[in-house]
Amino acid sequence: MNAKTCQKRTRLVLLSGIALVSALWTDKIAAQGVDQVNIPTKSVADTSGRIAVNVAAGDNNQQVGDVTIAIGDISVVTQSVSQHLDSRVSGDRATGIVVADGAFAGTSGLTSINITAGSQNQMANLALLAIGNSGAMSDQLLEQSRAPIEPNGGTLDSSLSSSNDQIAIGDSAFGNGSGLIQVNLIGGEGNTSANTFALTIASEGPP
């Protein structure tokens, strides 16, 4: 196997079960330098409580799902996340993400999901909850920084698509969920995405 062949590799991330992806897509990406994530049907379906999922295929990606909860007569909550990237992307690659029907359907509670395929991507899901007679909550602090990214990604075979990044989400992938659901889904290079949520509840009454 020569060096050129070694560089054309496929990275595959599976949570569980059999990945649902079309035969056309699978055949085409096998010959490409591809970062690929496949989330099968019912991977995390019908679960409850605190659910945190971080899935990444590629290089130099950062993901965090953080929740801080305080319960008491005096509830004080604070949270800080800092993400920093300073390396460069080398080489051209394509990315693919497939989230099958029902993959995260029916979840309840506090769910945070980060999924990325690519390089130099930053994701954060942050939540603060203070429950008590007297609540104090600082602002959530999210700092993200990166150096310039070179070179840009290449393109897939024109018979597959004119786009370098492919994302497919099933119609019911996140259906029938309840509670707080935070999702970051990124394919590509040099992206930053964050969800922040804060809630104070007085114990003797509604928020």
ChimeraX attribute file (.defattr): number of C-alpha atoms within 10 A of each C-alpha:
attribute: neighborCount
match mode: 1-to-1
recipient: residues
	/A:1	5
	/A:2	6
	/A:3	7
	/A:4	8
	/A:5	11
	/A:6	9
	/A:7	11
	/A:8	15
	/A:9	16
	/A:10	19
	/A:11	16
	/A:12	16
	/A:13	18
	/A:14	14
	/A:15	16
	/A:16	13
	/A:17	11
	/A:18	12
	/A:19	18
	/A:20	15
	/A:21	16
	/A:22	9
	/A:23	8
	/A:24	9
	/A:25	13
	/A:26	12
	/A:27	10
	/A:28	13
	/A:29	21
	/A:30	13
	/A:31	14
	/A:32	20
	/A:33	21
	/A:34	25
	/A:35	27
	/A:36	27
	/A:37	27
	/A:38	24
	/A:39	28
	/A:40	23
	/A:41	23
	/A:42	18
	/A:43	21
	/A:44	19
	/A:45	19
	/A:46	15
	/A:47	17
	/A:48	16
	/A:49	11
	/A:50	13
	/A:51	16
	/A:52	16
	/A:53	15
	/A:54	16
	/A:55	18
	/A:56	24
	/A:57	24
	/A:58	24
	/A:59	17
	/A:60	18
	/A:61	20
	/A:62	19
	/A:63	22
	/A:64	20
	/A:65	22
	/A:66	16
	/A:67	19
	/A:68	14
	/A:69	14
	/A:70	19
	/A:71	17
	/A:72	14
	/A:73	13
	/A:74	13
	/A:75	20
	/A:76	21
	/A:77	20
	/A:78	17
	/A:79	16
	/A:80	12
	/A:81	15
	/A:82	11
	/A:83	16
	/A:84	13
	/A:85	17
	/A:86	12
	/A:87	14
	/A:88	17
	/A:89	20
	/A:90	13
	/A:91	12
	/A:92	15
	/A:93	25
	/A:94	24
	/A:95	31
	/A:96	24
	/A:97	25
	/A:98	19
	/A:99	26
	/A:100	23
	/A:101	20
	/A:102	23
	/A:103	23
	/A:104	25
	/A:105	21
	/A:106	19
	/A:107	24
	/A:108	19
	/A:109	15
	/A:110	17
	/A:111	24
	/A:112	24
	/A:113	21
	/A:114	24
	/A:115	21
	/A:116	30
	/A:117	32
	/A:118	29
	/A:119	27
	/A:120	25
	/A:121	24
	/A:122	26
	/A:123	25
	/A:124	27
	/A:125	25
	/A:126	22
	/A:127	22
	/A:128	22
	/A:129	21
	/A:130	25
	/A:131	23
	/A:132	19
	/A:133	16
	/A:134	16
	/A:135	21
	/A:136	15
	/A:137	17
	/A:138	12
	/A:139	12
	/A:140	17
	/A:141	13
	/A:142	16
	/A:143	10
	/A:144	16
	/A:145	12
	/A:146	17
	/A:147	12
	/A:148	12
	/A:149	15
	/A:150	14
	/A:151	12
	/A:152	14
	/A:153	19
	/A:154	14
	/A:155	16
	/A:156	22
	/A:157	14
	/A:158	9
	/A:159	7
	/A:160	12
	/A:161	12
	/A:162	11
	/A:163	13
	/A:164	20
	/A:165	24
	/A:166	19
	/A:167	15
	/A:168	12
	/A:169	15
	/A:170	14
	/A:171	11
	/A:172	16
	/A:173	22
	/A:174	21
	/A:175	16
	/A:176	14
	/A:177	19
	/A:178	15
	/A:179	12
	/A:180	14
	/A:181	17
	/A:182	20
	/A:183	19
	/A:184	19
	/A:185	15
	/A:186	26
	/A:187	26
	/A:188	22
	/A:189	27
	/A:190	22
	/A:191	16
	/A:192	17
	/A:193	16
	/A:194	18
	/A:195	16
	/A:196	16
	/A:197	13
	/A:198	16
	/A:199	13
	/A:200	21
	/A:201	17
	/A:202	16
	/A:203	16
	/A:204	9
	/A:205	8
	/A:206	7
	/A:207	9
